[in-house]
Amino acid sequence: MNYDDQMKNRVKRIEGQLRGILRMMEESKDCKDIITQLSAARTAIDRTIGVVVSSNLVECVQKTNETKEGSTENLVKEAVNLLVKSR
């Protein structure tokens, strides 16, 4: 699968969020603020997982349609399983 710049930028933003959270912890910031930032990072990770899985699904369905090999239904089931496993 090809991971485009948009996906990579999402991960870089998450990395920045996590560094910011660590800095907040080192500065003994308020627990509520840290939890808020942790929740935001988790949401960003969840959305990134969705983007990666959906992009992969689209790519796999296109390949299946071109080669006439495999089942689109199986690809969708596999994608759903990946999403469920990520939770």
Backbone as a chain_set.jsonl record, in Angstrom:
{"seq": "MNYDDQMKNRVKRIEGQLRGILRMMEESKDCKDIITQLSAARTAIDRTIGVVVSSNLVECVQKTNETKEGSTENLVKEAVNLLVKSR", "coords": {"N": [[0.838, -1.178, 0.0], [0.425, 2.253, -0.69], [1.425, 4.909, 1.238], [0.301, 8.016, 1.488], [1.323, 11.529, 1.512], [-0.49, 12.945, 3.054], [-1.442, 11.068, 4.939], [0.938, 10.52, 6.283], [1.484, 13.055, 7.326], [-0.594, 13.28, 9.148], [0.221, 11.423, 11.088], [2.581, 12.628, 11.894], [1.549, 14.949, 13.086], [0.216, 13.796, 15.23], [2.399, 12.741, 16.58], [3.596, 15.137, 17.369], [1.594, 16.062, 19.088], [1.778, 14.132, 21.128], [4.359, 14.606, 22.089], [3.958, 17.138, 23.103], [2.174, 16.542, 25.158], [3.799, 15.027, 26.837], [5.612, 17.011, 27.559], [3.88, 18.695, 28.963], [3.319, 17.017, 31.128], [5.859, 16.854, 32.293], [6.063, 19.44, 33.118], [4.276, 19.46, 35.112], [1.538, 20.048, 34.628], [-2.029, 20.666, 34.88], [-4.116, 17.873, 35.586], [-6.582, 17.567, 34.22], [-6.168, 19.002, 31.862], [-4.155, 17.495, 30.668], [-5.458, 15.041, 30.297], [-7.404, 15.867, 28.491], [-5.805, 16.457, 26.261], [-4.674, 13.921, 25.815], [-6.975, 12.517, 25.1], [-7.594, 13.847, 22.727], [-5.395, 13.094, 21.181], [-5.823, 10.342, 21.048], [-8.225, 10.283, 19.605], [-7.308, 11.348, 17.187], [-5.552, 9.315, 16.414], [-7.384, 7.192, 16.106], [-8.887, 8.174, 13.944], [-6.923, 8.264, 11.987], [-6.339, 5.557, 11.721], [-8.763, 4.764, 10.577], [-8.593, 6.135, 8.11], [-6.354, 4.898, 6.943], [-7.197, 2.197, 6.796], [-9.51, 2.453, 5.197], [-8.432, 3.513, 2.839], [-6.742, 1.437, 2.089], [-8.664, -0.549, 1.676], [-10.081, 0.483, -0.545], [-8.038, 0.432, -2.454], [-7.514, -2.34, -2.572], [-9.992, -3.346, -3.454], [-10.138, -2.188, -5.967], [-7.985, -3.49, -7.232], [-8.926, -6.118, -7.117], [-11.183, -5.933, -8.75], [-9.927, -5.377, -11.17], [-8.368, -7.66, -11.663], [-10.111, -9.711, -11.373], [-9.925, -11.615, -9.448], [-10.444, -13.088, -6.281], [-12.636, -11.99, -3.605], [-14.788, -9.291, -3.196], [-16.417, -9.052, -1.025], [-15.041, -10.503, 0.958], [-12.83, -8.838, 1.273], [-14.01, -6.549, 2.368], [-14.951, -7.603, 4.779], [-12.505, -8.231, 5.98], [-11.439, -5.653, 6.273], [-13.275, -4.53, 8.062], [-12.785, -6.189, 10.248], [-10.165, -5.377, 10.862], [-10.665, -2.772, 11.737], [-12.271, -3.277, 13.982], [-10.484, -4.72, 15.549], [-8.692, -2.722, 16.139], [-9.853, -1.314, 18.125]], "CA": [[0.0, 0.0, 0.0], [1.135, 3.521, -0.755], [1.014, 5.844, 2.28], [0.527, 9.34, 0.908], [1.819, 12.573, 2.409], [-1.56, 13.322, 3.985], [-1.42, 10.093, 6.032], [2.179, 10.74, 7.041], [1.326, 14.299, 8.069], [-1.456, 12.975, 10.296], [1.043, 10.762, 12.103], [3.506, 13.638, 12.409], [0.794, 15.805, 13.997], [-0.005, 13.002, 16.447], [3.69, 12.712, 17.254], [3.736, 16.441, 18.01], [0.663, 16.091, 20.22], [2.316, 13.302, 22.197], [5.491, 15.332, 22.672], [3.367, 18.215, 23.898], [1.615, 15.935, 26.373], [4.935, 14.688, 27.692], [6.115, 18.282, 28.092], [2.911, 19.122, 29.978], [3.528, 16.174, 32.303], [7.124, 17.273, 32.901], [5.821, 20.748, 33.741], [3.243, 19.216, 36.138], [0.294, 20.738, 34.283], [-3.255, 20.117, 35.467], [-4.548, 16.556, 35.105], [-7.683, 17.733, 33.256], [-5.59, 19.438, 30.587], [-3.43, 16.359, 30.097], [-6.467, 14.085, 29.833], [-7.999, 16.444, 27.28], [-4.855, 16.274, 25.162], [-4.589, 12.487, 25.539], [-8.194, 12.161, 24.363], [-7.457, 14.382, 21.371], [-4.43, 12.241, 20.472], [-6.486, 9.059, 20.78], [-9.168, 10.525, 18.506], [-6.512, 11.501, 15.965], [-5.075, 7.972, 16.05], [-8.542, 6.445, 15.595], [-9.221, 8.679, 12.603], [-5.852, 7.845, 11.09], [-6.59, 4.134, 11.464], [-9.862, 4.717, 9.612], [-8.104, 6.581, 6.794], [-5.466, 3.859, 6.401], [-7.996, 1.013, 6.46], [-10.391, 2.728, 4.052], [-7.596, 3.647, 1.639], [-6.323, 0.088, 1.732], [-9.832, -1.248, 1.142], [-10.324, 0.992, -1.901], [-6.961, -0.09, -3.305], [-7.703, -3.784, -2.744], [-11.192, -3.571, -4.277], [-9.778, -1.843, -7.344], [-7.156, -4.584, -7.744], [-9.793, -7.286, -7.285], [-12.002, -5.695, -9.937], [-9.067, -5.44, -12.353], [-7.852, -9.018, -11.895], [-11.239, -10.652, -11.251], [-9.555, -12.631, -8.47], [-10.818, -12.763, -4.917], [-14.001, -11.56, -3.338], [-14.93, -7.979, -2.585], [-17.039, -9.279, 0.283], [-13.979, -10.886, 1.893], [-12.029, -7.645, 1.538], [-14.768, -5.691, 3.282], [-14.922, -8.267, 6.086], [-11.16, -8.061, 6.517], [-11.305, -4.248, 6.674], [-14.07, -4.367, 9.288], [-12.05, -6.854, 11.323], [-9.056, -4.51, 11.236], [-11.203, -1.663, 12.523], [-12.716, -3.801, 15.271], [-9.283, -5.077, 16.296], [-8.014, -1.506, 16.571], [-10.55, -0.78, 19.304]], "C": [[0.883, 1.241, 0.0], [0.567, 4.457, 0.326], [1.336, 7.244, 1.79], [0.958, 10.353, 1.976], [0.771, 12.984, 3.439], [-1.581, 12.368, 5.186], [-0.194, 10.31, 6.915], [2.091, 12.013, 7.879], [0.423, 14.121, 9.282], [-0.632, 12.377, 11.435], [2.043, 11.756, 12.708], [2.804, 14.585, 13.38], [0.548, 15.082, 15.316], [1.286, 12.943, 17.265], [3.922, 14.031, 18.004], [2.824, 16.579, 19.222], [1.238, 15.311, 21.406], [3.517, 13.96, 22.862], [4.999, 16.47, 23.554], [2.791, 17.7, 25.205], [2.734, 15.596, 27.35], [5.516, 15.951, 28.344], [5.183, 18.806, 29.192], [3.093, 18.322, 31.264], [4.796, 16.594, 33.047], [6.99, 18.611, 33.611], [4.738, 20.677, 34.81], [1.97, 20.018, 35.878], [-0.892, 19.996, 34.891], [-3.683, 18.819, 34.78], [-5.633, 16.673, 34.03], [-7.151, 18.116, 31.875], [-4.857, 18.291, 29.893], [-4.404, 15.325, 29.547], [-7.128, 14.583, 28.559], [-7.092, 16.221, 26.078], [-4.683, 14.799, 24.804], [-5.807, 12.013, 24.739], [-8.128, 12.648, 22.923], [-6.494, 13.534, 20.555], [-5.058, 10.901, 20.122], [-7.473, 9.197, 19.619], [-8.421, 10.641, 17.183], [-5.981, 10.149, 15.49], [-6.218, 7.158, 15.462], [-8.905, 6.885, 14.182], [-8.168, 8.269, 11.577], [-5.987, 6.369, 10.748], [-7.689, 3.995, 10.418], [-9.424, 5.104, 8.215], [-7.244, 5.49, 6.159], [-6.273, 2.644, 5.959], [-8.869, 1.287, 5.239], [-9.596, 2.878, 2.757], [-7.127, 2.283, 1.152], [-7.478, -0.694, 1.11], [-10.115, -0.814, -0.295], [-9.294, 0.416, -2.872], [-7.169, -1.581, -3.595], [-8.915, -4.102, -3.624], [-10.881, -3.256, -5.732], [-8.941, -2.949, -7.976], [-7.996, -5.821, -8.014], [-10.649, -7.139, -8.535], [-11.18, -5.802, -11.222], [-8.658, -6.871, -12.683], [-8.941, -10.076, -11.865], [-10.911, -11.809, -10.306], [-9.98, -12.164, -7.09], [-12.231, -12.237, -4.83], [-13.993, -10.195, -2.666], [-15.513, -8.121, -1.189], [-15.979, -9.648, 1.332], [-13.096, -9.699, 2.249], [-12.721, -6.72, 2.532], [-14.764, -6.29, 4.686], [-13.563, -8.089, 6.754], [-10.947, -6.634, 7.025], [-12.077, -3.994, 7.971], [-13.36, -5.007, 10.465], [-10.856, -6.03, 11.794], [-9.534, -3.348, 12.107], [-11.629, -2.121, 13.912], [-11.512, -4.127, 16.142], [-8.585, -3.839, 16.845], [-8.669, -0.894, 17.804], [-10.227, -1.668, 20.446]], "O": [[1.949, 1.265, 0.614], [-0.627, 4.758, 0.326], [2.504, 7.619, 1.687], [0.955, 10.063, 3.172], [1.111, 13.332, 4.57], [-1.723, 12.813, 6.325], [-0.286, 10.285, 8.142], [2.57, 12.046, 9.013], [0.647, 14.738, 10.323], [-0.77, 12.773, 12.592], [2.31, 11.715, 13.909], [3.39, 14.983, 14.386], [0.658, 15.677, 16.388], [1.264, 13.078, 18.489], [4.392, 14.029, 19.142], [3.215, 17.134, 20.249], [1.19, 15.775, 22.545], [3.671, 13.875, 24.08], [5.558, 16.73, 24.619], [2.911, 18.353, 26.242], [2.62, 15.852, 28.548], [5.862, 15.952, 29.525], [5.643, 19.299, 30.222], [3.029, 18.878, 32.36], [4.807, 16.678, 34.275], [7.701, 18.891, 34.576], [4.326, 21.703, 35.353], [1.395, 20.596, 36.799], [-0.772, 18.861, 35.35], [-3.618, 18.693, 33.557], [-5.597, 15.948, 33.036], [-7.624, 17.617, 30.853], [-4.936, 18.142, 28.674], [-4.2, 14.793, 28.455], [-7.384, 13.799, 27.645], [-7.557, 15.841, 25.004], [-4.559, 14.456, 23.628], [-5.679, 11.207, 23.817], [-8.553, 11.947, 22.005], [-6.737, 13.279, 19.376], [-4.851, 10.382, 19.025], [-7.543, 8.324, 18.754], [-8.857, 10.092, 16.171], [-5.965, 9.876, 14.29], [-6.048, 6.504, 14.433], [-9.196, 6.052, 13.324], [-8.496, 7.964, 10.43], [-5.77, 5.976, 9.602], [-7.566, 3.205, 9.482], [-9.834, 4.477, 7.238], [-7.389, 5.192, 4.973], [-6.057, 2.119, 4.866], [-8.961, 0.448, 4.342], [-10.034, 2.424, 1.7], [-7.118, 2.009, -0.048], [-7.288, -1.416, 0.131], [-10.359, -1.652, -1.163], [-9.635, -0.028, -3.968], [-7.015, -2.024, -4.733], [-8.868, -5.021, -4.442], [-11.313, -3.978, -6.631], [-9.163, -3.308, -9.132], [-7.803, -6.498, -9.024], [-10.824, -8.094, -9.292], [-11.683, -6.267, -12.245], [-8.608, -7.25, -13.853], [-8.719, -11.212, -12.285], [-11.549, -12.86, -10.362], [-9.885, -10.979, -6.771], [-12.922, -12.063, -5.833], [-13.279, -9.976, -1.688], [-15.138, -7.385, -0.276], [-16.022, -9.158, 2.461], [-12.662, -9.566, 3.394], [-12.081, -6.174, 3.431], [-14.593, -5.57, 5.67], [-13.484, -7.826, 7.954], [-10.348, -6.43, 8.081], [-11.579, -3.318, 8.871], [-13.331, -4.441, 11.558], [-10.563, -5.988, 12.989], [-8.886, -2.988, 13.09], [-11.377, -1.434, 14.902], [-11.516, -3.843, 17.34], [-7.955, -3.899, 17.901], [-8.074, -0.034, 18.454], [-10.693, -1.435, 21.561]]}, "num_chains": 1, "name": "protein.A"}
